[in-house]
Amino acid sequence: MSRTQETAANIFQRFRNARLGTRLAIGLLPLFLIPVLLVGGMSYFRARDLLKQQTTTTMISATEEQIANIENWASERQDWLFLRASQGSLKMALADVLRNPDDEVLKQITRQELTNLLSI
């Protein structure tokens, strides 16, 4: 008899000589352990999928809200710039630059008017 066979026979003999409670516990342990592991694994994967879905939904919602905020801000700035651009000083500076496009002094005055409008 090989050493492995002796070890297996020794384990089997010890199991047969064990008390009834010990034998029942060892025999019934897989009947309880396997379903618990299966339910636990299924619960884990289900929870993981739900968390991924919830996170994705939250991120999409936050992104859409930020896009709407940026669009509103850009629209307000555009309206504000349109109203400011209709002021006379900027109109005159732009008209002068259009009449004399090579005049650097007129370009500098127009830049200054735009800077003044944007800093308000």
C-alpha positions in Angstrom: 0.0 0.0 0.0 1.4 3.4 -0.9 1.8 6.3 1.4 -1.1 8.2 -0.2 -3.4 5.2 0.2 -2.4 4.8 3.9 -3.1 8.5 4.5 -6.5 8.3 2.8 -7.4 5.1 4.7 -6.3 6.8 8.0 -8.5 9.8 7.3 -11.5 7.5 6.4 -10.9 5.5 9.6 -10.8 8.6 11.7 -14.0 9.8 10.1 -15.7 6.5 10.9 -14.6 6.6 14.5 -15.7 10.2 15.0 -18.8 10.9 17.0 -22.1 11.1 15.3 -22.4 14.9 15.7 -19.0 15.4 14.1 -19.9 13.1 11.2 -23.2 14.9 10.7 -21.5 18.3 10.8 -18.9 17.3 8.3 -21.4 15.6 6.0 -24.0 18.4 6.1 -21.5 21.3 5.9 -21.4 21.2 2.0 -25.2 21.2 1.9 -25.3 24.5 3.7 -22.1 26.0 2.4 -22.7 25.6 -1.3 -26.1 27.4 -1.4 -24.8 30.2 0.8 -21.8 30.7 -1.5 -24.1 30.6 -4.6 -26.5 33.1 -3.1 -23.7 35.3 -1.9 -22.0 35.3 -5.3 -25.2 36.1 -7.1 -26.0 38.9 -4.7 -22.5 40.3 -5.2 -22.7 40.4 -9.0 -26.3 41.8 -8.9 -25.2 44.6 -6.5 -22.2 45.3 -8.6 -24.3 45.7 -11.8 -26.8 47.9 -10.0 -24.1 50.1 -8.6 -22.5 50.5 -12.1 -25.9 51.3 -13.6 -26.7 53.9 -10.8 -23.3 55.5 -11.1 -23.6 55.7 -14.9 -27.1 57.3 -14.6 -25.9 59.8 -12.0 -22.8 60.8 -14.1 -25.0 61.2 -17.2 -27.4 63.4 -15.3 -24.7 65.5 -13.8 -23.0 65.9 -17.2 -26.3 67.0 -18.8 -26.9 69.5 -16.0 -23.4 71.0 -16.4 -23.9 71.2 -20.2 -27.2 73.1 -19.6 -25.4 75.5 -17.1 -22.6 76.2 -19.6 -25.1 76.8 -22.4 -27.1 79.2 -20.2 -23.9 81.0 -19.1 -22.8 81.3 -22.8 -26.2 82.6 -23.8 -26.2 85.2 -21.1 -22.6 86.3 -22.0 -23.6 86.5 -25.7 -26.6 88.6 -24.9 -24.6 90.8 -22.5 -21.9 91.3 -25.2 -24.5 92.1 -27.8 -26.0 94.8 -25.5 -22.5 96.2 -24.7 -21.4 96.1 -28.3 -24.3 98.3 -29.2 -22.8 101.1 -27.1 -21.7 104.1 -29.1 -18.0 104.2 -28.1 -17.4 100.6 -29.4 -19.4 101.2 -32.5 -17.4 104.3 -33.4 -14.1 102.6 -32.7 -15.1 99.6 -34.9 -16.2 101.9 -37.6 -12.9 103.8 -37.5 -11.0 100.5 -37.8 -13.1 99.4 -40.7 -12.4 102.7 -42.5 -8.7 102.5 -41.8 -7.7 98.9 -41.2 -4.0 99.6 -41.2 -4.0 102.2 -38.4 -2.5 100.6 -35.3 -3.7 103.4 -33.0 -7.4 102.8 -34.0 -6.9 99.1 -33.4 -5.4 99.8 -30.0 -8.4 102.0 -29.1 -10.8 99.3 -30.2 -9.0 96.7 -28.1 -9.2 99.0 -25.1 -12.9 99.5 -25.6 -13.4 95.7 -25.8 -11.3 95.3 -22.7 -13.4 97.9 -20.9 -16.6 96.2 -21.9 -15.4 92.7 -20.8 -14.2 93.9 -17.4 -17.5 95.4 -16.5 
